Amino acid sequence: MSSLSHRDIGCLYNLLDSITKIQTYSERLTNAGDFLNDNMAFDASMMNFIIIGEMVEKLSDLFITTHPIELDWSKIKGFRNILAHNYFGIDAEEVWQIIQNNLPVLKKEIEKIIEQ
């Protein structure tokens, strides 16, 4: 972890925090419909997805180039832009699939980077 800048480390911990929050908000729900109908869980998760995108945006260029991940940093930033600019057109099923399939992968990858 010592090779990472303080700023990058802070961003990574903020990423983990937002991922954990989204997982907590959604853990009692069973499908995209339940997720969409739970206004607090849905809205809080969307805000944390935006925070995730913001934190990825703040990661240094050196960090991004030396730590490629399976999910692609630029796609994570792009998802933030979709959420921020098309909030009422969000596909709850797509977001639900991201929560179920992509967030656990991202969390593991960030944890590995921090542990190095």
Buried (B, 14 or more C-beta within 10 A) or exposed (E): EEEBEEEBBBBBEBBBBBBEBBBEBBEEBEEBEBBBEBEEBBEBBBBBBBBBBBBBEBBEEEBBEEBEBEBEBEEBBEBBEBBEEEEEEBEBEEBBEBBBEBBEEBBEBBEEBBEE
